[in-house]
Amino acid sequence: MAKQAGSGRFLDRHGRLIVPRVGQRDGLWRDAYFSLLRMPWRGFVPLLFAAWLSIIAVFAVLFYLDPDAVAGVRPGHFGDVLFFSVETMATIGYGYFAPHSFYGHVLVTIEAFFGMLAIAVATGLTFAKFSRATARVLFSDRAVVTTRNGRPTLMIRMANGRDSQVVEAQLRLTLVRDETTAEGEWMRRFHELRLERSWTPTFGLTWTALHVIDDASPLAGQSTETLAGSNAEIVASFVGLDETFAQTVFARASYAAAEIEWGARFADMFERAPDGRRRVDYTRLHAIERSGAPE
């Protein structure tokens, strides 16, 4: 795997791989179902409409080739056969246009079949995209390192962006960095960062992950400069069971060396409401306070 030019970062802010692939033939139609499921709605809907319109236009041209194919259309008027093709594809049938010649009836039969097939495919894809269970986990935009209970501690904060609970939630932190073996071979190594609590029975509001930087920690003796020099990233991987979907959901985030604040801590998100009850302020998810350099 080649290094990424420029920043040297392998993952984006959301933990997705951003290293360019060389020598692999990619493309929408090589794995169409997978590509369409991953495609954002703003790209999926226009693509679906363009494909539907293209099929309609192809059949309209075929109808146009035979002036006697469709009854009721104006001679040489492509717009009439185009809208007749729309009505046939959508099985609307307003009654003004109708197939006339044997050629026209054959085309209508074929287009009706394509219409049913297209609707089935579009419905399946739309339902698959709409029904996918996803986690709406909000990660802090920075990780912090501060002194906690007398020990330097790495912290990453998360919040549940939905009203539902995520049960049996688990979190793992991994330090990913460049290393060179004794033989001079470069490789990308993964080091687990052990958490004080990597599991919670229910995740409803917020969760702050804590990794103590002791002598056994891969972060021992590290700084922003040393981490940047090895293209280090901290990857957070979350997985749990959403009580609404009753399905496993996951989320991930990545923090480069420049996104780790040393000598800072997260500001408190909980506050007292006017009626005396406790409440959580999600606008303070990313808020940090200076705490001095950790020992």
N, C-alpha and C positions, 0 to 999 in steps of 0.2 A: 504494500500500500504506500503510495507516494505521499510526501508531505504536501500540505496545501501551501501555495505560494502566498506571500504577503504576511498575514497575521500568524500563520502556522496553526490556526484553530481548526479542529476536526469536526466539532459539533456547533450548531447554532445555539441561540439562547434557549430554545425549547428542547435541546438534546437531540436534534435531528442531524444526521450525517451530512456534511457539506463538502466533503472531499470530492473533487472531480473524478469521474470514472473514465479511464482510458482503455480502449480496446474492447469495450462491451457495446453491443448494438442495442441501444435503448429506443424507445418509441412507444407511442400510445397504442398502436395496434399489435405490438408483440405480446402484450399482456393487457388487453383492452379492459377486461373486467376489473382487474386490480387498479389500473390507472384511473378508470372512471370513478371507482369508489374513493380514491384518494383525492380526486380533483375537487377544488372548492366549488360551492354552489354557483358562484358568480361566473365560473367557467363552464360548469356542467350544463346549466339550463340553456345558455346560448348555443352550446355545441349540440344539444338535443334538438333545439329548434332548427338549427342549420341543417342537421341531418334529415329531419322531417320535411323541411322545405325543399331540400335537394331531391328527395324521392318524388315529391309532388311535381316538381318541375320536370323531372325525367319523363314521368308518365304524361304530363301535359304536352311535351314535345311529341311523344308517340301518338297521342290523340290528334295533334295538329297535322300530322303527316297524312291523315285521311280526312278530307273535308266532309265525308259522309259518316264519320265515326260517331258523332254526337248530334242528336237532334236538339234544335232550339238555339244553337249558338249562331252568332253572326259570322258570315263567311270571312275567313282570313283574320278573325279577331282572336289573338292568342289569349287575351285576358279571360275570355269566356271559357276556353278549354282548361285554363289554369284553375279557375274557380270550380269548374266541374271536377277536376282532379282532387281539389281540396275536399269537396263534398263526398266524393267516392272514398278517399282515404279515411275520412272521419265517419263514414257511413251516415251522413246527415240526410241527403236526399230530399231537397226542398220541392222537387217535382217539376221544376221549370226545364232543366236540362235532363236528357236521358240518352243512354246508348242507343244507337240506331242501326249501324251495320254490324255484320258478324264480327268484323275486326274490332269494332268498339266494344261489343259484348265480351270478347276474349280479354281485352285490356282491362275492362272493369273487373272481371273475375280475378285476374292476376293482381291488380292493385288492391282489391278488397282483401286478398290473402296477405299481401305485404302490409296492409294497414293493420290487420289483426296481429301479425307478428311484431310490427313496430310498437304497437300499444303494449303488448305483453312484455317486450324487452324493456321499454321505457318505464312501465309500472314496476317491474322487478327491480331495476336499478334505482329508481327513486325510493322505493320502499326500503331497499337494502341500505341506502345512504341515510335515510331519515331515521331508521330504527337502530342504527349502530349505537351501542352503549359507549358513552365517552365520559371521562372524568373531567369535571371542571375544577381542577385544583390550581389555585393561584400560588405561584412561587414568588418569594421576594426577589427583587431584581439584583440584589447583591447578597453575598455571604459575609459574615462578620467573624472576627476573631477577637475575643475579649477574655478577661480573667473572670472565672466563675469558680467559687469555692476554692480560691487560691490557686487554680490551675488554668493555663491557657486553653480556651475551648473554641472550636469552630462551631458556628451556628448558622442554620438555614431555616427560614420560616415559611410555612405554608398556611393556606386558608382554604376552606371548602366554599366554593362559589355557588353552591346550591343549598336549598333548604333541607334536602334529604341527608341521611347519614350514610357514610361508607364504613361498613363493618369489616372486622378482621384486616385492618389496613396495615400495610408493611412498607417500610422505607429502607432503601440502601443507598449509601454514599460510596462513590468510587473515585479514587484519584487516578487520572490517566495522564501519563507523561512519557516523553522520549527518554530512552535509556540506551546505553551502548554496552554490549557484552564484553567479556575479557578478550574475545577474538576480534573486537572492533566492529561487530555487526549491530547496526541500528535497528531498534524495534520499539513498538508502542506497548508499554506495560500498564497493567491494571492492578491497583492496590486498594483493597477494601479499607474503608474508614469505619471502624467500629463505633456504633452509637450507644449512648447510655440507654436509650429506649428505641428499638427499631420496629416495634409493633404496638398497636393500640386496638382495643376491642371496638371502639367506635370513633370515627373522625367526623365531627359535626361542625366545628368552628375553626380553630387554629391548632397548629402543631409546630413546635420549634425543635428541630433536630439538633442534638448536641454530640459533638465528637471531641473528646478530651485529647489534647496534643501532649502526650507523654513520650517517654523514651521509645516506646514500641510503635508510636504513630508514624506513618509515612511522611507526615508534615513536620516532624521534629526537626528543628534547626532551619526550617524553610522561611523564605520571605517572598515578597512580591517579585523581587528581582530574580531569585533563584527559580521560582516557579515559572516566570515568564521565559527564562532561559531554556527551560526544558519543555516549552509548549504545554504546560500542565493545565488540566481542566478537572474540575470536580463535577461529576455527573450524579444527579439525584434521580432515583428511580422509585416511583410510587405505584403500588398495586393494592386493590381492595375490592370488596363486593358491595356494589351499590344496592341499597335496600329497595329502591324504586324499580330499577331494571331487573333486579335479581340476577345480575350478570357481573362478571369481573371487569373492572375498569382500571385503567392505568394512566400515568402521566409521568413526564420526565422534564428535567431542566439541566442546563449546563452552565458552569461558572468558570470563566477564564481567570487568569491570575489578576488581571486589572479589575475584576469584579469582586474581589475579596478585600474587604476593608479590615485592616489590622488596627487594633485599638479602638474598636467601636462596638456598640451593642444596639439591639433593636429597641425602639421605643415601645412602651406599653400600648397595646391595642384595646385593652379593657378600660372602661370608665364607668362612673356612676351616673345613671340617668336621673332626671329631675324627680321622678317618682320613687327614687331610691333603689331601683333594680339595676343589676349589672348589665352592661351592653358592650358589644364589640364594634369598634370603628374600623371598617375595612379600608378606609382611606389612609390609614397609618400602617398598612402592611409593609410598605417599603421604607418607612421612616426609621432612621438610625440616629444614635447619639454618640458623641465622642466619649470614650471611657478611659483613655490613656493607653499606652503600649502594654500589651499583655506580658507578664513575666515568663 
